[in-house]
Amino acid sequence: MKKVLATLTVLSMLVCGSVAVMAQDAAETPAATEQISDQAAAPAVAEAAAEEADGGIVALHKTLKTKFIEGGAGFMAATLLCLVFGLALCIERIIYLSLSKTNTQALLKNVEDALKTGGIEKAMEVCLNTRGPVASIFYQGLSRYDEGVDVVEKTVASYGGVQMGLLEKNLSWISLFISIAPSLGFLGTIIGMIEAFDKIQQVGDISATVVAGGIKVALLTTLLGLIIAIVLQLFYNYILSLIEGLVNEMEDSSISLLDLVVRYNEQHK
């Protein structure tokens, strides 16, 4: 009896295991088939998306080209030059200001260590080997140490103004392009309206077809000028924020330098 029960138990376990395996295979088969179909369809979907993106870019390029020609090549090109020159100056300023950033805390620590070990000459060497306006101000101030602490303070303040002028270089040109771009757009608007009225005068009748061409030119030139002015204004404000941060660093570090010079002077009296 025990042998029979054991045999039945083993058989039932084998049957249950086989059923479970078959059920799992049946469940996995549609998923695997779906996965294979998805993998096969993925390249086609990606290719279709790439073609759609390329088509969108081509359509956008054609639209911009058409609007550029409709707005009048002369005024549209002149307005677009404001964007080109303005962006070139903005990129130059951003690169210059980014390279002008200095780790002022590390510089002050190096100058302090140099004053302790090698004196003014060693500190000047540290400043000379460091990039940025802060290091230049330090160098100019330390170079006048022999003339007294008051002279050092005046030199630091004066040369700080010089460095600030270098930081703000070409900002007036960027501001000029920000002003010129919409002005050219408005000038194109006026010319477009004049052309519209000239056509009305020639035809002798007011119709939407006659007026639409001149008004369209007017709106397109104004639109381009305003877009360029907005873009350049964003870059201009970002540059001003960079300059403001650098100026604050220059002022704070200059005060710290004067403290170091005063302490050094008291120690070597």
C-alpha angles and dihedrals in degrees: 000000000000090000091052092050091048091050092049091048092052092047092049091050091051092048093048091048092051092048091049092050092048091049091050092050091049090051094047096047097072090043091050091046090049091048092050091048090048091050090049092048095045096079090048092050092047091048091049091049091049091049090049091050091048090048091050092051092048091048091049091049091051091048093050091046091050093048091046091055093043091052092057120270094234100056095032091053092047091050091047090053088061088059093048096049093039093052091047091055092044092052091047091052094046092051092046093048093045090053090047093064113111133188093242095184092056091044093052090048091051092047091049092050090047092052090052096048107029108010128225095332092055092047090050090052090053091052092046091055094048123086124227142056094279092060090047091053090049091051094050092047095048091047088065095048093111089062094058140271092278091058090048090054093049091046092051091050094046096046089046087063090050092052091047089055090053090051091052094047115136093009089115090058092051089050089050092055090047088057098040097051097065090037090059088047092053090046089054088049092055092047091048091052091048090052090050092053091045090056090048089052092049094048094040093219136081112236133157092240093056096045098040096071096056094042091049091055089048094052095045095052092046091048093052092047093051093047091051092048091051093049094048091045091057091052090045093055091047090053090049090053090052091050092048091054092049092048091052090051090049093052096046094045092046090058090049091050092053090052090053092049092049092051091046091049092051091050093052101043 
